[in-house]
């Protein structure tokens, strides 16, 4: 019968293995933390000094159905070096209003990749319902295109993007 107070060689090896694994995890987290902070920081708008607050005028233009002007301003902001997720989300809204579902899901994907808060229900930036509608429309459209022409690479890529967005939204429901 084995005494509980005694630690044999196997027990020591298990304890040592657990300690090494915990130490490795701590080192990995410590090494990853500065990267996470750097990517979580809000992007600095480049170019003409445009900031996310400046997008209020673009939103008003979109609401007033001045889609060409709003799209031009957003594309100019992105071309000037600004990498703001809100610009991509607004371009997706414009594409959705124009019934260009492939474009819309592409822009939504870029926005979500830059700022996952767009699909986080607890975030004030949540636009998951808009993204879900666009993804559902894209899935219907691209499935029909693939049914007609199985070799349509653009439709297959669009389906992948739409399903990716659906997974991102579903993953945020935790």
CORRAHU-V836047 format. One line per field, one symbol per residue. phi: phi as a letter, one per 30 degrees, with the letter a starting at -180 (. if undefined). Layout:
phi->???
This chain:
phi->.cdddcccddddddddddddddddddddddddeddddddddddcdcididceddddddddddddicddddddddddddddjdbcddddddddddddddicddddddddedddddbdddccddcddebeddddddddddddddddddddbdcddddddddddddddddddddddd
